[in-house]
């Protein structure tokens, strides 16, 4: 795929992530960021880069550890929310618009590079892995949390993709949730790589409420419903409700949805 085509795709992605209210979804997955930052065992005072930081879940978790954090993302609207959150908590945070595939930082600039369900959505996976490793110093830490292919969110992406086809020629973002793929992507750029499969639980009053929430707030599903229109959107809505029902482990009439993700902590070679 040419750079021109990739740039067009990324421009479309930027509009997608800026739509809806990603912060409302990010609020649900906040525990993933806390768990990942704790697993990274960051030292107070460390220079940390959060790649594809979104509204700042991982950035703020690292800042609470006393780290000097730069939150980077290619969607300015999301970084503005991260800035608001940092100010509300009186936490120091630098925000910079930056592309995960072309990070504007010197080699070895950071003690740690982190990303929680962010960098996994960059279209060029190889380039993203190279960039994350490049800006991390030798002996530094790379930590990620990525949705798995066979977990609930991976299945949700496939459910949406059956109604609205993803761009051709792009590897699925949930490949970052495969240990084999992560090892392939980082290769000898890391000297150690520890992988643990963890679980986040979404909780809603009903399967329908989950579908409503993601249709309203989550850019990728919001745009899928827009593309399908009123008539075409009903089958997708029914698909999402059925998907939640299949994964639901609640016994009290509500929705409890376990969602697997891969937690990755690597040491830069």
C-alpha positions in Angstrom: 0.0 0.0 0.0 1.4 3.4 -1.0 2.1 6.2 1.4 -0.5 8.3 -0.4 -3.2 5.7 0.2 -2.1 5.3 3.9 -2.3 9.1 4.4 -5.8 9.1 3.0 -6.8 6.2 5.3 -5.3 8.0 8.3 -7.2 11.2 7.5 -10.4 9.2 7.5 -9.4 7.5 10.8 -8.8 10.9 12.4 -12.3 12.0 11.6 -13.7 8.7 12.9 -11.9 9.0 16.3 -12.9 12.6 16.6 -16.6 11.7 16.1 -18.9 10.7 18.9 -17.4 10.9 22.4 -14.4 8.6 22.7 -13.9 9.9 26.3 -17.1 8.2 27.3 -15.8 4.9 26.1 -12.3 5.5 27.5 -13.9 6.0 30.9 -15.0 2.4 30.8 -11.6 1.0 30.1 -9.6 3.2 32.6 -8.6 0.1 34.7 -6.7 -1.3 31.7 -4.4 1.8 31.8 -3.8 1.5 35.5 -3.0 -2.2 35.3 -0.6 -1.6 32.4 1.3 1.2 34.0 1.6 -0.8 37.2 2.9 -3.8 35.2 5.5 -1.5 33.5 6.8 -0.6 37.0 7.7 2.9 36.0 10.1 4.9 38.2 9.2 8.4 39.5 10.9 11.0 37.3 11.0 8.7 34.2 10.5 10.3 30.8 7.4 8.5 29.4 5.8 8.7 26.0 2.2 7.6 25.6 1.6 6.7 21.9 -1.9 7.2 20.5 -2.8 8.4 24.0 -6.4 9.3 23.2 -8.0 11.1 26.1 -5.1 10.2 28.3 -5.9 7.2 30.4 -2.4 5.8 30.4 -0.8 9.2 30.4 -2.5 10.2 33.6 -1.8 6.9 35.2 1.9 7.4 34.5 1.7 11.0 35.7 0.3 9.8 39.0 3.4 7.7 39.4 5.5 10.9 39.3 6.6 10.4 35.7 7.2 13.2 33.2 4.7 12.2 30.5 4.2 13.3 26.9 0.8 12.3 25.6 0.9 12.0 21.8 -2.0 11.4 19.4 -2.9 12.4 15.8 -6.4 13.5 16.9 -6.2 17.0 18.5 -9.7 16.7 19.9 -8.8 13.7 22.0 -5.6 15.4 23.3 -7.7 18.4 24.3 -9.7 16.1 26.6 -6.5 14.6 28.0 -5.4 18.2 28.8 -8.6 19.0 30.5 -8.3 15.9 32.7 -4.7 16.6 33.6 -5.6 20.1 34.6 -8.5 18.9 36.7 -6.2 16.6 38.6 -3.4 19.2 38.8 -1.1 16.7 37.0 1.8 17.9 34.8 1.3 16.6 31.3 2.7 17.5 27.9 0.4 16.9 24.9 1.7 16.8 21.3 0.0 16.0 18.1 2.0 13.1 16.6 1.5 10.2 14.3 2.4 6.8 15.8 4.0 5.8 12.5 6.3 8.9 12.4 7.0 10.0 15.9 8.8 13.4 16.0 11.3 12.4 18.7 15.0 11.5 18.7 16.2 8.0 19.0 16.2 6.8 22.6 14.5 9.9 23.9 12.2 8.2 26.4 12.8 5.8 29.4 9.4 4.2 28.6 6.9 4.1 25.8 3.4 3.0 26.5 0.1 2.5 24.6 -3.2 1.3 25.8 -5.5 0.2 22.9 -4.1 3.1 20.9 -1.1 2.3 18.7 -2.8 -1.0 17.7 -5.1 1.0 15.4 -2.3 2.5 13.3 -2.6 1.1 9.8 1.1 0.3 9.3 1.9 -2.1 12.1 5.5 -2.7 11.2 6.3 1.0 11.1 4.5 1.6 14.4 6.5 -1.1 16.1 9.8 0.4 14.7 8.9 3.9 15.9 7.9 2.8 19.4 11.2 0.9 19.8 13.3 3.7 18.2 12.3 6.4 20.6 12.8 4.2 23.7 16.3 4.1 25.2 18.2 0.8 25.4 17.2 -0.9 28.6 13.9 1.1 28.7 10.4 -0.3 28.8 7.8 -0.7 26.2 4.3 -1.5 27.6 1.0 -2.0 25.8 -2.5 -3.3 26.3 -4.2 -4.6 23.1 -7.5 -6.2 22.5 -7.2 -9.9 21.5 -8.5 -11.4 18.2 -10.6 -14.0 20.0 -12.0 -11.9 22.8 -15.3 -9.9 22.9 -13.9 -6.7 21.3 -12.2 -8.7 18.6 -15.5 -10.4 17.8 -17.3 -7.0 17.9 -14.9 -5.6 15.3 -15.6 -8.7 13.1 -19.4 -8.2 13.6 -19.2 -4.6 12.4 -16.9 -5.6 9.6 -19.4 -8.0 8.2 -21.8 -5.1 7.7 -19.3 -2.4 6.8 -16.2 -3.8 5.3 -12.8 -2.6 6.7 -10.3 -1.0 4.3 -8.7 -3.6 2.0 -5.0 -4.4 2.4 -4.8 -3.4 6.1 -4.0 -6.0 8.8 -6.6 -6.1 11.6 -5.7 -4.1 14.7 -6.5 -7.0 17.0 -3.4 -8.8 15.5 -1.6 -6.7 18.1 -3.4 -8.9 20.7 -1.6 -12.0 19.4 1.6 -12.9 21.3 3.1 -14.4 18.1 2.4 -11.2 16.1 3.8 -8.9 18.8 7.0 -10.9 19.0 7.2 -10.7 15.2 6.7 -7.0 15.2 9.2 -6.1 17.8 11.7 -8.9 16.9 15.2 -8.3 18.1 14.5 -4.7 19.0 13.6 -6.0 22.5 15.7 -8.2 24.7 12.8 -9.5 26.8 9.0 -9.6 26.3 6.5 -10.6 28.9 2.9 -11.3 27.9 -0.1 -11.8 30.1 -3.7 -12.2 28.9 -6.0 -10.1 31.1 -9.7 -9.3 31.2 -11.7 -6.2 31.4 -15.4 -6.4 32.2 -17.9 -4.1 30.6 -21.1 -3.6 32.7 -24.4 -2.3 31.3 -28.0 -2.6 32.4 -28.8 -4.7 29.3 -27.3 -5.8 26.0 -29.4 -3.1 24.3 -27.8 -0.5 26.5 -24.4 -1.6 25.4 -25.4 -1.3 21.7 -26.9 2.1 22.3 -23.8 3.4 24.1 -21.3 2.2 21.5 -23.6 3.5 18.6 -23.7 6.9 20.2 -20.1 7.3 21.6 -17.6 5.0 19.9 -16.4 6.6 16.6 -15.9 3.3 14.6 -19.4 2.0 15.4 -21.0 5.4 15.1 -19.5 5.8 11.6 -20.6 2.2 10.7 -24.2 3.1 11.6 -24.0 6.3 9.6 -22.7 4.4 6.6 -25.5 1.9 6.8 -28.3 4.4 7.3 -31.6 3.8 9.2 -32.6 0.6 7.4 -29.2 -1.0 7.2 -28.4 0.0 10.8 -31.1 -2.2 12.3 -29.4 -5.5 11.4 -26.1 -4.3 12.8 -27.8 -3.2 16.0 -29.4 -6.6 16.3 -26.0 -8.2 15.7 -24.4 -6.3 18.5 -27.2 -7.1 21.0 -26.9 -10.8 20.1 -23.2 -10.6 20.5 -23.5 -9.2 24.0 -26.1 -11.8 24.9 -23.7 -14.6 23.9 -20.9 -13.2 26.0 -23.0 -12.1 28.9 -22.2 -13.8 32.2 -24.6 -11.8 34.4 -27.2 -13.7 36.3 -29.4 -10.8 37.4 -30.8 -9.6 34.1 -28.0 -7.0 33.4 -25.1 -7.3 31.1 -21.6 -8.4 32.3 -19.2 -8.7 29.4 -15.7 -10.1 30.0 -13.3 -8.7 27.3 -9.8 -10.2 26.9 -6.8 -8.1 26.2 -3.1 -8.8 26.0 -0.8 -7.0 28.4 2.7 -6.6 27.0 5.9 -5.4 28.9 9.1 -5.5 26.9 12.7 -4.3 27.5 14.3 -2.4 24.7 17.4 -4.1 23.5 
